[in-house]
Amino acid sequence: MGIIMGLRVGVLGVGPVGEHIVRILKERKFPVDGAITIMATSERCEIIDGNQVIVKKACEAIFKKLDLVFFAGKEGAKGASMEWSDIALKSGCVVIDNGGDLRMYPHIPLVIPEINMDTVTKDTRLICNPNCSTIQMALALYPLHKASRLRRVIVSTYQSVGGHSGAAMELLKTQLGQALSGERVQEDQTVFAHPAAFNCIPHIDRFEKSGYTREEMKMVNETRKIFNEPNLLISATTVRVPVLVGHSESINAEFMESMRADKAIEILSDPVRSPGVVCIDGITDNKASVELRHDPLERQYPVISDIKKDEWKDAVLVGRIRDDMTAPNAINMWCVADNLRKGAAANAVQIAEGMLEKGLI
Ligand SMILES: NC(=O)c1ccc[n+]([C@@H]2O[C@H](COP(=O)([O-])OP(=O)(O)OC[C@H]3O[C@@H](n4cnc5c(N)ncnc54)[C@H](OP(=O)(O)O)[C@@H]3O)[C@@H](O)[C@H]2O)c1
């Protein structure tokens, strides 16, 4: 193996996603030449991943000194991608973008490394990271799709406020404190249309004319692009729940060819066939819990607190895999992942690692 030289790496945006990118680059010992250059809309000093760092105001001169930049800024017209991606590319950087502005351009690869790293070629300079709710559903479904070809997917999500922004996480903490101490819950309508504390809000991102939200359509369109299946039938309902970090999803999947719960469990339990997936299913082997809850059929299944475990922090955890009793070749399943790690930062760093491995940067 040749020696991998360090790259001059930048991170644009210091919200939870930007901070996780910095943390994960260090955790995974990504070869960085010098310190990571951290940028945002203004220059200041900040504590990022436990260290005091100078955050620089993004400008063309900085991009000219970098090889690889992770974008973790806001979306939309004044967002980081629209303002800086062309400048970064012209300055010679490879860009990995977490935002949603550029994902559906046909010439821009939308990548989950375990599924479609082959769409990144020697000419690729800009790669998009899919949406957090898309990544975990796609990773859980792809091995089953390869085995029996998906026909139709119906998904409902339970998404944490951390999927919105750092500001949304602070808002939930404040609102929970207010609600628990009997104070009036203060809303911030620029973040959520309803109080987040003790609430479930079926409204993530803006509404489209069809009545679906953009988040729901991201799950449809991005999965079709990643699987290269433009006609795949997907129907999504996305819901914000009062959890700080970690998304859960309930998925009903129907296949063209034979599929049963036991076959799905076998595939999803095989790390070679299902990279990045951990299957937690079956009758529980914890005798104490059976005695406490008097349920001899009690089963194991993943929950958000499991993604705090070091060995599972970057995985998609699946479980509650059952035959759909209303249709042949159809199953129901549950999946859980860390939206800030595999749903954003870890996936982005894995893309960069994949490019390094292929000698593309
Ligand atoms: N959170 C998730 O689970 C998740 C998952 C997948 C993808 N994403 C996407 O990842 C991105 C970051 O998410 P987040 O939750 O970390 O966001 P956030 O908390 O809103 O933080 C955004 C950061 O980007 C900076 N920024 C915004 N516009 C900029 C611009 N035009 N130029 C330079 N910097 C700019 C902001 O700078 P200032 O601090 O100076 O204001 C801020 O530091 C978003 O596009 C989001 O949609 C998030």
The ligand as a MOL file (V3000), in Angstrom:
LIG
                    3D

  0  0  0     0  0            999 V3000
M  V30 BEGIN CTAB
M  V30 COUNTS 48 52 0 0 0
M  V30 BEGIN ATOM
M  V30 1 N -28.8560 17.5880 11.3540 0
M  V30 2 C -28.9830 16.4770 10.6280 0
M  V30 3 O -29.3550 15.3870 11.1160 0
M  V30 4 C -28.6600 16.5260 9.1850 0
M  V30 5 C -28.6190 15.3320 8.4890 0
M  V30 6 C -28.3160 15.3690 7.1480 0
M  V30 7 C -28.0600 16.5770 6.5390 0
M  V30 8 N -28.1310 17.7310 7.2490 0 CHG=1
M  V30 9 C -27.8050 18.9820 6.5820 0
M  V30 10 O -26.5250 19.4160 7.0420 0
M  V30 11 C -26.4490 20.8310 7.0420 0
M  V30 12 C -26.0070 21.3240 8.4230 0
M  V30 13 O -26.9390 20.9200 9.4170 0
M  V30 14 P -26.8660 21.4580 10.9270 0
M  V30 15 O -28.0010 20.8110 11.6390 0
M  V30 16 O -25.4770 21.3170 11.4470 0 CHG=-1
M  V30 17 O -27.1840 23.0440 10.6630 0
M  V30 18 P -27.1210 24.3480 11.6050 0
M  V30 19 O -27.1750 23.9790 13.0500 0
M  V30 20 O -28.1710 25.2600 11.0820 0
M  V30 21 O -25.6830 24.9870 11.3050 0
M  V30 22 C -25.3920 25.5500 10.0680 0
M  V30 23 C -23.9890 26.1080 10.0560 0
M  V30 24 O -23.6870 26.5110 8.7200 0
M  V30 25 C -23.2090 27.8420 8.6900 0
M  V30 26 N -23.6940 28.4990 7.4600 0
M  V30 27 C -24.9730 28.6360 7.0590 0
M  V30 28 N -25.0280 29.3170 5.8920 0
M  V30 29 C -23.7510 29.6130 5.5640 0
M  V30 30 C -23.1420 30.3090 4.4880 0
M  V30 31 N -23.8680 30.8380 3.5000 0
M  V30 32 N -21.7930 30.4160 4.4680 0
M  V30 33 C -21.0530 29.8970 5.4740 0
M  V30 34 N -21.5710 29.2060 6.5130 0
M  V30 35 C -22.8970 29.0850 6.5680 0
M  V30 36 C -23.7740 28.4990 9.9220 0
M  V30 37 O -22.9040 29.5490 10.2440 0
M  V30 38 P -23.0920 30.5250 11.5020 0
M  V30 39 O -22.8180 29.6500 12.7070 0
M  V30 40 O -22.0720 31.5550 11.3030 0
M  V30 41 O -24.5070 31.0060 11.4440 0
M  V30 42 C -23.7770 27.3320 10.9230 0
M  V30 43 O -22.5290 27.2330 11.5640 0
M  V30 44 C -27.8460 21.3310 6.6200 0
M  V30 45 O -27.8140 21.5860 5.2440 0
M  V30 46 C -28.7360 20.1480 6.9150 0
M  V30 47 O -29.8740 20.1360 6.0990 0
M  V30 48 C -28.4020 17.7320 8.5540 0
M  V30 END ATOM
M  V30 BEGIN BOND
M  V30 1 1 1 2
M  V30 2 2 2 3
M  V30 3 1 2 4
M  V30 4 1 4 5
M  V30 5 2 4 48
M  V30 6 2 5 6
M  V30 7 1 6 7
M  V30 8 2 7 8
M  V30 9 1 8 9
M  V30 10 1 8 48
M  V30 11 1 9 10
M  V30 12 1 9 46
M  V30 13 1 10 11
M  V30 14 1 11 12
M  V30 15 1 11 44
M  V30 16 1 12 13
M  V30 17 1 13 14
M  V30 18 2 14 15
M  V30 19 1 14 16
M  V30 20 1 14 17
M  V30 21 1 17 18
M  V30 22 2 18 19
M  V30 23 1 18 20
M  V30 24 1 18 21
M  V30 25 1 21 22
M  V30 26 1 22 23
M  V30 27 1 23 24
M  V30 28 1 23 42
M  V30 29 1 24 25
M  V30 30 1 25 26
M  V30 31 1 25 36
M  V30 32 1 26 27
M  V30 33 1 26 35
M  V30 34 2 27 28
M  V30 35 1 28 29
M  V30 36 1 29 30
M  V30 37 2 29 35
M  V30 38 1 30 31
M  V30 39 2 30 32
M  V30 40 1 32 33
M  V30 41 2 33 34
M  V30 42 1 34 35
M  V30 43 1 36 37
M  V30 44 1 36 42
M  V30 45 1 37 38
M  V30 46 2 38 39
M  V30 47 1 38 40
M  V30 48 1 38 41
M  V30 49 1 42 43
M  V30 50 1 44 45
M  V30 51 1 44 46
M  V30 52 1 46 47
M  V30 END BOND
M  V30 END CTAB
M  END
